[in-house]
Structures are given as structure tokens and as C-alpha cells.
Amino acid sequence: MELAYRTDLISGYPDAADDFHFHNGVVEASAYWLIMALGWYLKRVITSDPDWGISIVRQRIMVRLGAFVDVSEHYEYLPTLSAFARSLFHKLGARWPVETRELSLYPAFR
């Protein structure tokens, strides 16, 4: 899937052919979605945890934190933000139930 996306992306953004630019862009996109999710939801989910589709908001926050840390460390980019995300993952994980660390599979993938 990533290869198909990248191939199409290159046709409009030739810099995506360069691994450095593409991988940094992947990390930046992951950082963007993490920061947006934290901005939208973190204050609200400290005291309650509403449903969001087939999961809960806390699950989505934890998964985005973990995904960002993984991609950031893999490509060795944005290490300070990665350290913050790792710390927040552990702090929230200590407060929230263990079920919040994984998303349920969508019915089509079960």
C-alpha cells in the first residue's frame, strides 16, 4: 500500500522519490495526526472516554502515540517529540486500562 501511495505521490511531488524526504514526510504526517488528536481530545478524555466508531478515544490516542514513537525512532527523525510521546504513552498507560493500548479490528478485517 505504501509503495502504491508513494508511486502516485512521486508523479506530483518528485522529491518523494528520495527516501530521506519521503520518510521524513511520513514521520511529520504521523506527528501532525498525533498533535491534532491530543489537541482535540486529551483534555476531555482525562475524565471520560467517549466512543469513536468501534473504539474509544483513549485507544486512538494511545495507538497514535505508539505509532508515532515507532516511526520516529525507525527513521531517526524528531527525537525530542518522540521522547515526549513515549513519556506520555507510559504516563497515560499507567492511568488508563490496558485495553486502551490496542484498537479492535474493523469487522472487515476480522
N, C-alpha and C positions, 0 to 999 in steps of 0.2 A: 504494500500500500504506500509506504514511504517513497519507494522508487518511482511509482506511478505519479505521485504528487510532485516529487522533485523534478521529474522529467517534464511535466507540464509547466511547472513553475519556471524552469530554465528558459522556456520559449518567450516568456515575458520579462524575466529577470535573469539575465545571463550570469550574474555573479553567483547565483545558486549552484552553478556547476562547480564552484570552488568549495571543497569540503569545509575549510575554515569559515567562510561566510555562511554556508548553509547550516552547519552545526551550531554556530553562534546564534543564528536566527531561531533555531529550534529551542535553544535554551532561553532566549529572550521571549519567545512566544509562551513558553511554559511559565516564565516569571510573570509575564503580563496576566495570564489567567489566574495564577496564584494570588497576585496582589489584588486583582479585581474581586476575586471570591472573598478574600479576607476583608476588603473594604466594604463589600456588600453585606456580609453575613456574620463576621466574627463577633461583633458586639451582641447581636441578637441570640446567637447560639450558646453564649455563656450560660444563659438561664433557661433556655428552651431549645427544642430541636425539631423544627417543622419538617414535614415530608417534602421531598423534591423529587418528583417522579416516583421511581420504585425504591428510592433510598431516602436517607435523611441528610440534612445539610452538613452535619458533623462528619459523616462519611465522606462526602465530597471534599470537604476541607482537608481532612487527613490524607485522602488519596492524592490530592493536588500537592500537598506539602511533600509527600513521599516521592511523587513523580518528579517534582522539580529538583529535589535533592539528588535523585538518581541521575537525571540527565545533566545537571550542572556538574556533578562530580565526574561523570563519564567523559564529558568534553572539557573538563577543567576550565570552566568559564563561570564567572560571577560567584567566586568562592565565598565572599562575605555574605551575600544574600543566601547562599546555600547553608552556611553555618547558622544563620538566623532561622531559616526554615527547619533545619534539623533540630535545633533547640526548641522551637515552637512545637514541632511534631512530638517530641518527647514530653514536653510540659502538658500539652493537651491530652496526649495519650495516657498520662498518669491520672488525669482528672476524669476522662470520659471512658465509657465502657469499651472493652476490647473489640466489640462488634463494629465500632466506628472506624476501624483501620482498613476495612475492605468494603468494596461495593458488591452488591449482588449482581449476578449476571442478568442481562436483559433476557426475557423469555426466549427470544430467537436464538440465543447462544447457549441455552441450557441443553 
